[in-house]
Amino acid sequence: MRGSAAPTSPGPWNTRSEALLAAQALTAGPATDAEHPEPADTTPAQETGRPRPPADSAHDAPQATPARPVRRGPADPVKALMHRHRDLCERAVDALEIAAGLEVHGVTDRTAARFRHRDVFSLAEELYARVPRGDGAAVRPAPEDGAGTGWAGWATAAVAPGAVAALAGTGLALTEGPVRLAVGVAGALGLAVALALAVRRGPLRTAGRSVPAARVWTLWLLAYALGGDGLLGALLTGGPDGGWALTPGPVLGLALAVAPAAWCAHLFAIRARRRLAASRGLEDFAAGTRPLLLATVALHTAVLAGLLALTGFAPGALALGALLLVARLLAAHGSARTAADALAGVCAAQALALATVLAARLPGCDLLAAPVRTLVDTWGPGAVPAVICGAAALGLLAHATAALSRASAHARVPAHDTP
């Protein structure tokens, strides 16, 4: 027919191409959605006229977007702290020493809560248990002051100053002239040696590095207690015209009080150590240690007052005894520098009081001696050292209530004697 087109037979090139495409389709199979995605059917079912199949399978259900993982802290928060303070934990002889070291580094009970512990002591116990110890012999802690067989040694050394002072006082009372002077010099040297021995052993020994200048300040204070009041009185009356009166009684009372001071220091160290072991927090330990310190100082002051009543009472010697005890407690528990500075300040104040009296002899400088003269006229020469030493003792005691109520002040130290 004229109006219909006859089908044309494909040429050889078209036939070969179609055959090749058909072979590839049979070999690869149906196309996957990932390789050939179909456009999503976004037409509503109401418009298409056919119902949408229900999403009854996991494949058809809408996939929820996975939640972003929450960043958490380390599973073992103590591990980092253990590595940071590994040297402290390896050298510690018990958990209490670790607790004291952590406190020095600023770790408090509130900080311990971030490591999932109720207080520093609990945290220290875990650190002590987890840090391995070497196979070698561990460094043993020093025995508690007065514990074991060493108590006889330091007790004898504590009694020595009183015995030397008593012998020197007896010699001064029985001799005259050059012999009396020689006895006095020998007694002073013997007392200095006995005091040095008393503070090298037992509860009065310093923990760690000491301050050598503190010995000089202590000797100055004892020398002022022996002759300072007589010198001040002679200066106020225009003297001295040679020698001045000495008062060995207060020095004898102070020397006899060394043994009670050592016993009070021993009692304080033992009770504080036991309270440290029983406490469950730094604040708990501090609250129990402050009244213990105040009771220790009050007990020693009462004993010293009784001894001074027998040997020659002087208010300046009583205040000096309290000052020396608090200073030695601070030095024995790691605050030797603060104690030495306080003693140096007292020595400077006493020297200044004597210097103002001498300076008042210069023309137009009468007012320089007015405070000292008023104090002496009202209460006597002993009021000057009483006011100076008493004020220093109260200030140092206020500092000690804070310093000695920390756990780090009661950490064990190696068993060695330090001057």
LUMVEXZA-715673 format. One record per residue: z, x, y of N, C-alpha, C in turn. Coordinates in steps of 0.02 Angstrom, whole numbers, padded with zeros to 5 digits, always signed. Each point is the difference from the previous one (the first is absolute). Last residue first. Layout:
N
ZXYZXYZXY
...
// end
This chain:
419
+05696+03449+00939+00051+00008+00052-00009-00051+00055
-00057-00034-00264-00033+00021+00060+00051+00006+00055
-00027-00020-00287+00044+00001+00059-00039+00027+00059
-00084-00142-00227+00008+00067+00027+00041-00006+00063
-00120-00169-00177+00068+00026-00001+00001+00073+00023
-00181-00197+00077+00015+00049-00051+00069+00029+00007
-00032-00246+00089-00028+00065+00018+00016+00049-00056
-00019-00289+00044+00030+00058-00032-00037+00063+00022
+00019-00216+00160-00039+00025-00056+00033+00062-00029
+00063-00141+00196+00043+00008-00059-00040+00019-00062
-00091-00049+00220+00055+00045+00016+00044+00014-00061
-00186-00155-00001-00022+00069-00002+00055+00049+00015
+00028-00239+00014+00002+00025-00068-00019+00074-00004
+00118-00107+00218-00066+00002-00031+00006+00030-00070
+00179-00018+00162-00010-00063-00035-00070-00005-00030
+00081+00182+00139+00030+00003-00066-00004-00066-00038
-00088+00020+00224-00030+00053-00040+00027+00000-00072
+00086-00155+00164-00070-00014-00015-00029+00052-00048
+00221+00023+00072-00003-00065-00033-00071-00021-00016
+00045+00199+00125+00010+00007-00072-00002-00066-00036
-00013+00010+00238-00062+00025-00031+00008+00005-00076
+00188-00062+00121-00050-00053+00006-00067+00022-00030
+00171+00158+00012+00014-00049-00052-00049-00058+00003
-00009+00166+00165-00026+00026-00063+00014-00049-00057
+00085-00053+00213-00073+00000+00001-00030+00024-00065
+00234+00008+00025-00023-00069-00003-00077-00004+00000
+00100+00212+00025+00012-00026-00067-00024-00072-00006
-00009+00106+00211-00051+00027-00045+00009-00027-00071
+00160-00060+00162-00064-00031+00016-00055+00025-00047
+00213+00099-00023+00001-00070-00020-00066-00035+00014
+00033+00225+00070-00009-00005-00073-00001-00073-00023
+00040+00038+00230-00065+00028-00018-00013-00009-00075
+00210-00069+00088-00055-00042+00025-00067+00026-00024
+00190+00127-00056+00003-00065-00033-00057-00045+00022
+00032+00215+00100-00033+00002-00066+00003-00067-00036
+00108-00002+00210-00070+00022+00008-00034+00007-00068
+00234-00053+00021-00044-00057+00009-00073+00020+00005
+00194+00151-00017-00030-00022-00063-00047-00059+00007
+00132+00092+00185-00059+00040-00018-00034-00022-00064
+00135-00188+00137+00015+00067-00024-00063+00037-00020
+00023-00225+00106+00014+00001-00072+00017+00068-00028
-00039-00046+00241+00019-00065-00027+00024+00005-00072
-00081+00190+00121+00060-00025+00034+00024-00066-00030
-00202+00094-00079+00057+00039-00021+00064-00024+00033
-00203-00101+00063+00013-00014-00071+00062+00037-00024
-00079+00043+00217+00027-00068-00004+00019-00017-00071
-00107+00206+00038+00068+00001+00027+00031-00069-00005
-00227+00024-00061+00044+00032-00049+00072-00001+00024
-00166-00087+00147+00007-00040-00062+00048+00030-00050
-00041+00124+00207+00037-00063+00008+00004-00041-00064
-00111+00220+00057+00055-00005-00049+00037-00066+00004
-00181+00050+00148-00026+00012-00067+00054-00009-00053
+00034-00011+00242-00015-00063-00035-00025+00011-00071
+00045+00181+00157+00061-00029-00028-00015-00063-00041
-00138+00175+00129-00016-00027-00067+00060-00032-00033
-00015+00129+00217-00038-00062+00005-00017-00032-00066
+00064+00252-00015+00008-00040+00061-00046-00061+00001
+00088+00097-00235-00046+00022+00052+00008-00044+00061
+00115-00041-00203+00033+00050+00041-00046+00027+00055
-00067-00155-00173+00034-00033+00056+00037+00049+00044
-00111+00063-00204-00046-00007+00056+00033-00033+00060
+00121+00022-00205-00011+00065+00031-00045-00005+00061
+00033-00194-00123+00064+00019+00030-00006+00068+00034
-00183-00080-00121+00007-00037+00063+00066+00017+00034
-00048+00092-00215-00040+00030+00053+00008-00037+00066
+00105-00082-00198+00032+00061+00023-00038+00031+00059
-00097-00187-00100+00064-00020+00031+00038+00061+00026
-00198+00034-00122-00014-00025+00067+00064-00021+00036
+00009+00065-00227-00012+00058+00043-00013-00021+00072
+00022-00170-00158+00065+00034+00010-00008+00061+00044
-00196-00115-00060+00041-00041+00045+00068+00032+00013
-00148+00102-00155-00025+00006+00068+00041-00040+00049
+00049-00020-00229+00018+00067+00025-00023+00010+00072
-00065-00197-00107+00072+00000+00014+00022+00067+00027
-00224-00021-00071+00013-00038+00061+00073-00002+00019
-00064+00100-00204-00020+00041+00056+00011-00036+00066
+00037-00119-00198+00052+00051+00010-00017+00045+00059
-00162-00158-00063+00059-00033+00027+00056+00049+00013
-00196+00079-00105-00013-00016+00071+00060-00035+00032
+00007+00045-00232+00006+00061+00039-00012-00012+00074
-00031-00180-00150+00071+00019+00004+00009+00062+00043
-00220-00070-00047+00034-00046+00046+00073+00017+00008
-00124+00125-00156-00021+00014+00068+00034-00046+00050
+00032-00030-00235+00037+00057+00027-00019+00015+00072
-00036-00185-00182-00010-00004+00073+00037+00056+00034
+00001-00054-00246-00067+00014+00023-00013-00004+00074
+00212-00028-00131-00049-00050-00023-00067+00007+00036
+00191+00141+00046-00001-00002-00073-00052-00049-00028
+00038+00017+00236-00031+00061-00026-00005+00000-00076
+00111-00180+00104-00072-00001+00017-00035+00062-00028
+00232-00009-00022-00032-00050-00043-00075-00004+00013
+00129+00138+00139-00010+00029-00066-00030-00050-00049
+00053-00072+00218-00054+00050+00003-00012+00030-00068
+00180-00148+00022-00064-00036+00005-00059+00048+00001
+00216+00096+00002-00013-00035-00063-00067-00036+00002
+00078+00108+00195-00021+00048-00050-00015-00034-00067
+00087-00132+00178-00068+00025+00015-00025+00047-00054
+00223-00077-00012-00047-00054-00016-00072+00022+00012
+00169+00151+00061-00003-00008-00072-00048-00055-00021
+00043+00033+00230-00042+00054-00028-00005-00006-00076
+00142-00148+00117-00070-00016+00012-00047+00053-00029
+00228+00045-00014-00015-00060-00040-00073-00020+00008
+00084+00175+00133-00008+00022-00069-00017-00059-00045
+00052-00043+00227-00064+00034-00006-00014+00023-00071
+00209-00099+00055-00055-00049-00005-00068+00033-00005
+00232+00098-00096-00041+00009+00060-00058-00049-00005
+00252+00082-00133-00052-00049+00014-00035+00016+00065
+00133+00140-00193-00007+00000+00073-00057-00045+00021
+00089+00026-00230-00014+00067+00025-00003+00005+00076
+00043-00208-00121+00045+00050-00029-00010+00069+00030
-00138-00184+00063+00068-00019+00018+00051+00050-00027
-00226+00019-00059+00012+00024+00068+00070-00019+00024
-00071-00080-00210+00008+00073-00002+00014+00028+00068
-00047-00231-00016+00064+00016-00032+00012+00075-00003
-00206-00075+00082+00052-00017+00047+00069+00015-00030
-00187+00025-00139+00004+00053+00050+00055-00014+00051
-00048-00167-00158+00032+00058-00033+00008+00057+00050
-00117-00188+00076+00070-00017-00010+00038+00058-00033
-00232+00020+00027+00033+00003+00065+00074-00016-00007
-00138-00023-00190+00011+00071+00017+00036+00006+00066
-00060-00217-00066+00050+00029-00046+00014+00072+00017
-00170-00110+00119+00065-00025+00020+00055+00028-00045
-00225+00049-00052+00020+00034+00061+00070-00022+00022
-00092-00110-00186+00011+00071-00016+00024+00038+00062
-00065-00226+00023+00064+00005-00034+00016+00073-00017
-00210-00048+00094+00053-00011+00050+00069+00006-00033
-00188+00013-00142+00004+00058+00044+00057-00008+00051
-00045-00182-00139+00027+00055-00040+00006+00063+00042
-00104-00193+00091+00073-00004-00001+00032+00054-00042
-00238+00005+00005+00029+00007+00067+00076-00009-00001
-00136-00035-00197+00017+00069+00014+00033+00008+00068
-00088-00211-00088+00060+00021-00035+00023+00070+00017
-00200-00093+00093+00056-00044+00019+00065+00019-00035
-00202+00113-00056+00023+00018+00067+00060-00042+00021
-00107-00050-00206+00035+00064-00003+00028+00019+00068
-00132-00192-00012+00062-00011-00037+00041+00064-00003
-00215+00010+00090+00046-00033+00046+00067-00014-00033
-00173+00091-00130+00023+00048+00049+00050-00031+00049
-00019-00090-00253-00041+00000+00060+00030+00049+00050
+00109-00061-00203-00066-00028-00016-00043-00005+00062
+00232+00151-00100-00033-00040+00051-00068-00023-00023
+00155+00151-00120+00011-00072-00011-00038-00044+00049
-00004+00242+00007-00023-00019-00066+00006-00075-00012
+00082+00091+00201-00072+00008-00002-00028-00021-00068
+00232+00008+00030-00029-00059+00034-00076+00004+00000
+00116+00183-00086+00007-00058-00044-00029-00063+00032
+00004+00195+00129-00047+00008-00057+00005-00059-00047
+00151+00011+00179-00067-00015+00025-00051+00006-00057
+00223+00059-00046-00007-00073+00010-00069-00018+00025
+00049+00229-00028+00003-00035-00064-00011-00074+00009
+00014+00137+00193-00061+00015-00038-00002-00039-00066
+00195-00015+00137-00057-00034+00031-00064+00011-00041
+00194+00113-00067+00007-00072-00012-00059-00038+00029
+00013+00231+00043-00013-00012-00071+00003-00075-00016
+00062+00067+00214-00072+00009-00008-00020-00012-00072
+00229-00001+00047-00032-00060+00030-00077+00005-00007
+00125+00186-00071+00011-00056-00045-00031-00064+00027
-00007+00192+00134-00043+00009-00059+00009-00059-00048
+00139+00004+00187-00069-00013+00021-00047+00008-00059
+00230+00053-00029-00013-00073+00003-00071-00017+00021
+00052+00231+00000+00004-00028-00068-00008-00076+00000
+00011+00113+00208-00064+00014-00034+00001-00029-00070
+00186+00000+00160-00039-00061-00010-00067+00013-00033
+00155+00174+00065+00028-00037-00056-00042-00062-00016
-00059+00125+00189-00013+00039-00060+00027-00036-00062
+00044-00094+00211-00071-00006-00016-00017+00038-00064
+00219+00020+00085-00012-00068-00025-00073-00010-00020
+00058+00204+00101+00029-00005-00067-00011-00069-00029
-00064+00033+00220-00047+00036-00045+00027-00002-00071
+00137-00092+00171-00059-00041-00014-00050+00034-00047
+00196+00129+00064+00015-00060-00040-00061-00044-00014
+00016+00205+00143-00027+00005-00069+00012-00063-00041
-00018+00074+00265+00030-00056-00039-00029+00002-00071
+00041+00174+00236-00040-00021-00058+00037-00055-00038
+00000+00108+00270+00035-00028-00058-00050-00021-00054
-00060+00202+00167+00019-00070+00008+00027-00026-00066
-00039+00258+00142-00012-00045-00056+00018-00071+00018
-00050+00136+00204+00013+00035-00063-00017-00046-00058
+00008-00102+00206+00024+00065+00022+00018+00042-00061
-00182-00221+00044+00061+00028-00032+00016+00071+00025
-00008-00193+00145-00001+00055-00047-00068+00008-00034
+00074-00179+00157-00019+00062+00033-00002+00060-00046
+00042-00235-00059+00056+00025+00041-00015+00067+00032
-00155-00109-00148+00015-00050+00052+00057+00022+00045
-00063+00133-00187-00052+00001+00051+00015-00050+00056
+00143+00008-00188+00008+00060+00041-00052+00003+00055
-00012-00176-00158+00058-00007+00043+00011+00060+00045
-00170+00011-00160-00018-00048+00052+00059-00011+00047
+00033+00138-00188-00045+00032+00049-00017-00048+00056
+00128-00082-00180+00038+00047+00040-00043+00034+00053
-00105-00144-00152+00043-00039+00044+00041+00047+00045
-00139+00097-00168-00038-00030+00055+00044-00038+00049
+00047+00126-00217+00023+00023+00066-00035-00032+00058
-00021-00070-00238+00055+00048-00002+00025+00019+00069
-00189-00142-00032+00060-00036-00022+00060+00047-00002
-00208+00094+00049+00024-00041+00056+00062-00039-00020
-00104+00124-00167+00031+00045+00049+00025-00039+00060
-00121-00117-00162+00066+00018-00026+00037+00047+00049
-00221-00059+00052+00043-00059+00005+00071+00015-00026
-00165+00168-00022+00016-00011+00071+00049-00058+00006
-00089+00042-00211+00051+00050+00018+00020-00007+00073
-00174-00138-00077+00064-00019-00031+00055+00049+00018
-00221+00047+00070+00029-00056+00038+00067-00021-00029
-00120+00165-00114+00023+00026+00064+00032-00055+00041
-00102-00058-00203+00061+00038-00013+00029+00027+00066
-00209-00111+00001+00056-00047-00006+00065+00036-00014
-00215+00109+00008+00035-00005+00064+00059-00048-00003
-00153+00033-00187+00052+00052+00008+00039-00006+00065
-00117-00189-00152-00010+00027+00067+00053+00052+00012
-00121-00094-00243+00055-00007+00048-00020+00031+00066
-00138-00114-00224+00004+00054+00049+00055-00014+00050
+00031-00125-00228-00061+00027+00028+00014+00054+00051
+00193-00146-00040-00056-00015-00045-00063+00025+00032
+00269+00085+00027-00058-00032+00031-00054-00010-00052
+00272+00000-00047-00057+00044+00005-00060-00038+00029
+00221-00091-00056-00012+00019+00069-00060+00047+00008
+00090-00087-00214-00031-00053+00039-00014+00018+00073
+00016+00204-00174+00028-00067-00002-00033-00049+00047
-00012+00257+00064+00006-00030-00066+00026-00071+00008
-00030+00144+00187-00055+00022-00042+00000-00033-00068
+00166-00020+00180-00059-00042+00013-00060+00022-00041
+00211+00116-00012+00014-00071-00013-00061-00044+00008
-00002+00236+00051+00001-00013-00071+00009-00074-00016
+00011+00069+00224-00068+00011-00025-00004-00014-00075
+00211-00007+00103-00041-00058+00019-00071+00007-00026
+00144+00183-00030+00021-00056-00042-00040-00063+00016
-00031+00191+00136-00027+00011-00067+00016-00059-00046
+00093-00003+00215-00074-00007+00004-00032+00008-00068
+00232+00039+00020-00015-00071+00005-00075-00012+00003
+00078+00223+00002+00009-00031-00065-00016-00074+00001
-00006+00117+00203-00054+00021-00043+00006-00032-00069
+00175-00039+00151-00062-00032+00024-00059+00019-00044
+00208+00103-00044+00001-00071-00017-00063-00036+00022
+00030+00225+00062-00012-00005-00072-00001-00073-00022
+00057+00043+00223-00070+00016-00012-00018-00006-00074
+00227-00032+00060-00042-00053+00027-00074+00012-00012
+00156+00166-00058+00005-00057-00046-00044-00057+00024
+00018+00186+00139-00039+00016-00060+00002-00057-00050
+00132-00020+00193-00071-00003+00017-00043+00014-00061
+00230+00025-00023-00017-00071+00006-00074-00008+00018
+00088+00216-00003-00005-00027-00069-00020-00074+00002
+00044+00114+00204-00065+00016-00029-00008-00026-00071
+00193-00124+00116-00035+00058+00026-00067+00012-00033
+00171-00138-00145-00004+00006+00073-00043+00061+00017
+00067-00190-00224-00017+00066+00027-00003-00003+00076
+00039-00191-00149+00048+00051-00021-00013+00068+00031
-00140-00199+00033+00069-00019+00018+00051+00054-00014
-00230+00025-00060+00008+00000+00073+00070-00017+00022
-00054-00011-00231+00001+00069+00025+00007+00004+00075
-00024-00212-00100+00065+00029-00017+00006+00072+00025
-00207-00108+00025+00050-00028+00045+00070+00026-00014
-00176+00065-00143-00008+00030+00066+00052-00028+00049
-00009-00094-00215+00025+00069-00003-00005+00034+00068
-00090-00216-00019+00072-00002-00007+00030+00070-00003
-00234-00022+00002+00028-00018+00066+00076-00003-00003
-00116+00037-00201-00007+00058+00044+00031-00015+00068
-00007-00178-00155+00046+00053-00023-00004+00061+00046
-00150-00179+00039+00068-00018+00017+00050+00053-00020
-00228+00031-00059+00012+00005+00072+00071-00019+00021
-00062-00019-00237+00007+00068+00026+00010+00003+00076
-00049-00197-00144+00070+00013+00016+00009+00067+00035
-00212-00067-00081+00019-00045+00054+00072+00011+00021
-00090+00119-00185-00030+00024+00062+00020-00045+00059
+00068-00065-00214+00035+00061+00020-00027+00027+00066
-00111-00182-00094+00066-00021+00022+00041+00060+00023
-00213+00034-00097-00004-00022+00069+00067-00025+00026
-00005+00076-00224-00024+00052+00045-00002-00023+00072
+00055-00151-00176+00055+00046+00014-00021+00054+00049
-00157-00161-00086+00043-00027+00054+00056+00049+00017
-00179+00017-00174-00005+00037+00062+00048-00023+00054
-00043-00089-00231+00049+00053+00004-00003+00038+00066
-00081-00259-00012-00005+00054-00048+00054+00052+00011
-00062-00140+00212-00004-00020-00069-00003+00062-00044
+00005-00002+00244+00064-00007-00031-00002-00018-00072
-00207-00057+00135+00050+00043+00029+00068-00013-00031
-00217-00042-00145+00032-00033+00057+00058+00042+00023
-00192+00132-00117+00050-00049-00017+00031-00030+00062
-00253+00085-00004+00066+00026+00011+00051-00052-00020
-00235-00006-00124+00030-00012+00065+00068+00034+00006
-00208+00094-00149+00057-00045-00005+00030-00011+00069
-00254+00057-00089+00052+00025+00043+00057-00050+00000
-00158+00023-00216+00001-00028+00067+00057+00029+00040
-00141+00113-00206+00065-00028+00017-00002-00025+00072
-00232+00002-00132+00053+00047+00016+00064-00035+00021
-00206-00113-00047+00038+00016-00060+00057+00048+00014
-00088-00172+00192-00025+00056-00039+00044+00011-00061
-00034-00244+00109+00038+00062+00013-00029+00055-00044
-00119-00240+00105+00023+00041-00057+00037+00061+00023
-00020-00248+00115-00021+00069+00011+00025+00043-00057
+00059-00231+00006-00072+00010-00013-00023+00071+00009
+00228-00081+00041-00017-00012-00070-00072+00018-00016
+00083+00014+00223+00035+00049-00042-00019-00007-00073
-00082-00159+00154-00031+00065+00011+00032+00054-00044
+00095-00215-00003-00065+00000-00033-00035+00067+00009
+00205-00029+00110+00010+00000-00072-00066+00001-00038
-00001-00024+00235+00015+00069-00020+00012+00005-00075
-00032-00214+00096-00062+00039+00003+00012+00072-00024
+00187-00137+00023-00040-00022-00057-00066+00037-00003
+00137+00041+00184+00031+00026-00061-00039-00020-00062
-00060-00081+00217-00020+00070-00011+00028+00027-00065
-00037-00263+00009+00031+00048+00045-00024+00070-00018
-00090-00197-00106+00046-00034+00045+00032+00047+00050
-00253+00018-00108+00069+00016-00018+00046-00030+00052
-00250+00017-00003+00024-00048-00050+00069+00020-00026
-00126+00102+00183-00013+00031-00065+00030-00041-00057
+00030-00061+00225-00073+00004-00007-00020+00033-00065
+00229-00013+00060-00025-00066-00019-00076+00000-00007
+00117+00190+00083+00001-00005-00073-00025-00067-00024
+00028+00039+00232-00058+00036-00026-00003-00006-00076
+00186-00088+00105-00058-00041+00016-00064+00033-00025
+00201+00118-00019-00001-00055-00048-00060-00046+00013
-00041+00243+00086+00057-00045+00005-00005-00054-00055
-00103+00261+00076-00007-00057-00045+00064-00041+00002
-00049+00215+00118-00009-00064+00034-00010-00060-00044
+00052+00240-00054-00071-00009+00017-00014-00069+00030
+00219+00055-00075-00017+00051+00050-00072-00008+00024
+00074-00135-00177+00027-00022+00064-00015+00050+00055
-00060+00054-00220-00044-00052+00028+00026-00025+00067
+00135+00153-00118-00061+00031+00026-00049-00050+00030
+00195-00079-00108+00018+00034+00062-00061+00033+00031
-00027-00101-00208+00012-00051+00051+00017+00032+00067
-00020+00140-00186-00066-00024+00021+00008-00053+00054
+00194+00078-00099-00028+00053+00042-00070-00020+00024
+00110-00140-00152+00030-00005+00066-00026+00054+00047
-00062-00009-00232-00036-00048+00042+00029-00004+00070
+00029+00231-00131+00014-00070-00017-00038-00044+00049
-00030+00231+00004+00042+00001-00060+00022-00070-00020
-00227+00108+00138+00060-00042+00003+00037+00003-00067
-00217+00104+00051+00060+00041+00011+00065-00040-00004
-00215-00105-00024+00007+00050-00053+00063+00042+00008
-00060-00164+00164+00018-00032-00063+00010+00050-00056
-00074+00076+00213+00068-00027+00005+00022-00030-00067
-00222+00073+00016+00047+00057+00000+00072-00024+00004
-00173-00161+00017+00007+00026-00068+00050+00059-00003
-00086-00177+00170+00066+00032-00001+00013+00031-00069
-00209-00103+00042+00015+00025+00066+00066+00039+00001
-00074-00114-00196-00038+00061+00011+00016+00030+00069
+00100-00204-00054+00024+00051-00047-00037+00065+00010
-00067-00191+00120+00062+00027+00026+00028+00055-00044
-00189-00115-00075-00018+00040+00059+00063+00031+00030
+00029-00147-00181-00032+00062-00021-00017+00044+00059
+00094-00225+00006+00048+00055+00001-00034+00066-00015
-00114-00215-00004+00012+00025+00068+00048+00059+00002
-00172-00114-00177+00062+00038-00005+00016+00029+00069
-00191-00134-00023+00041-00032-00050+00067+00035-00008
-00137-00004+00234+00000+00034-00065+00047-00035-00048
-00099-00158+00183+00029+00066+00003-00001+00032-00069
-00190-00181+00063+00072+00003-00011+00023+00072+00006
-00219-00174+00066+00024+00068-00006+00076+00000-00004
-00178-00194-00081+00051+00016+00050+00025+00070-00012
-00251-00114-00059+00064+00025-00027+00047+00021+00056
-00182-00198+00021+00003+00071+00011+00067+00027-00024
-00122-00217-00109+00045+00020+00054+00002+00075+00007
-00217-00147-00092+00061+00035-00022+00041+00024+00059
-00157-00221-00006-00002+00069+00024+00063+00037-00020
-00107-00205-00142+00046+00014+00055-00004+00074+00020
-00193-00168-00114+00041+00059-00012+00043+00013+00062
-00109-00238-00102-00003+00049+00056+00050+00056-00013
-00114-00127-00207+00054-00011+00049-00005+00053+00055
-00148-00002-00193-00020-00045+00053+00053-00008+00054
+00040+00134-00192-00057+00029+00035-00021-00043+00059
+00171-00068-00147+00024+00054+00044-00058+00031+00039
-00016-00256-00070+00004+00064-00034+00023+00053+00050
-00052-00232+00051+00047-00003-00055+00006+00066-00037
-00100-00131+00221+00016+00071-00012+00054+00004-00053
-00195-00200+00028+00069+00020+00016+00010+00074-00018
-00240-00102+00082+00041+00008-00061+00070+00024+00018
-00152-00156+00160+00013+00072-00010+00044+00007-00062
-00183-00206+00049+00071+00022+00003+00005+00074-00014
-00212-00116+00119+00024+00014-00067+00072+00026+00005
-00136-00056+00193-00005-00058-00044+00023+00012-00070
-00013+00134+00216-00047+00014-00054-00007-00057-00048
+00150-00009+00185-00068+00006+00025-00049+00012-00057
+00234-00018-00041-00024-00065+00024-00072+00006+00024
+00117+00192-00073-00023-00042-00055-00026-00066+00024
-00013+00219+00158+00049-00045-00030-00030-00044-00053
-00090+00248+00058-00014-00070+00018+00053-00045-00031
-00030+00244-00022+00049-00024+00048-00011-00072+00020
-00064+00194-00192-00015-00070+00015+00055-00027+00044
-00093+00262-00026+00054-00047-00014-00020-00069+00022
-00176+00189-00084+00035-00024+00060+00051-00053-00018
-00057+00193-00173-00032-00061+00025+00038-00023+00061
-00031+00257-00111+00044-00056+00016-00041-00058+00027
-00044+00217-00148-00042-00048+00038+00044-00060+00018
+00106+00183-00102-00061+00034+00021-00044-00045+00042
+00203-00083-00085+00016+00057+00043-00063+00034+00024
-00010-00183-00150+00016-00021+00067+00014+00059+00046
-00172+00029-00208+00071-00016+00011+00011-00018+00072
-00229-00033-00161+00031+00039+00054+00071-00022+00010
-00131-00018-00241+00009-00036+00064+00036+00044+00050
-00129+00140-00181+00037-00063-00005+00008-00032+00067
-00118+00211-00077+00060-00001+00042+00040-00062-00007
-00210+00025-00121+00045+00055-00017+00066-00003+00039
-00177-00159+00040+00029-00010-00067+00049+00055-00018
-00115+00018+00204+00045-00057+00003+00032-00012-00067
-00168+00166+00018+00062+00021+00033+00050-00057+00002
-00214-00047-00084+00036+00045-00046+00066+00023+00030
-00146-00127+00132+00029-00042-00051+00039+00042-00049
-00123+00109+00168+00057-00036+00029+00034-00043-00052
-00199+00110-00064+00054+00048+00011+00062-00033+00028
-00194-00128-00027+00028+00017-00066+00057+00049+00008
-00126-00059+00190+00043-00056-00022+00031+00015-00067
-00149+00157+00083+00060-00003+00042+00046-00056-00022
-00213+00023-00107+00046+00056-00018+00064-00003+00041
-00171-00156+00050+00029-00014-00065+00049+00054-00021
-00125+00026+00199+00052-00051+00006+00033-00013-00066
-00182+00150-00001+00057+00030+00037+00056-00050+00006
-00211-00067-00102+00042+00043-00042+00060+00028+00037
-00092-00231+00085-00031+00064-00015+00047+00042-00042
-00012-00274+00003+00031+00059+00032-00034+00062-00023
-00118-00238+00021+00036+00041-00049+00026+00061+00034
-00046-00246+00113-00028+00067-00008+00041+00038-00050
-00053-00272+00040+00050+00054-00003-00034+00065-00014
-00121-00196+00134+00012+00020-00069+00050+00057+00000
-00026-00204+00180-00010+00072-00009+00018+00018-00070
-00099-00236+00112+00057+00032-00033-00017+00072-00012
-00157-00158+00100+00061+00000+00042+00057+00034-00033
-00215-00023-00108-00008+00038+00061+00063+00005+00039
-00030-00016-00272+00000-00042+00059+00000+00043+00061
// end
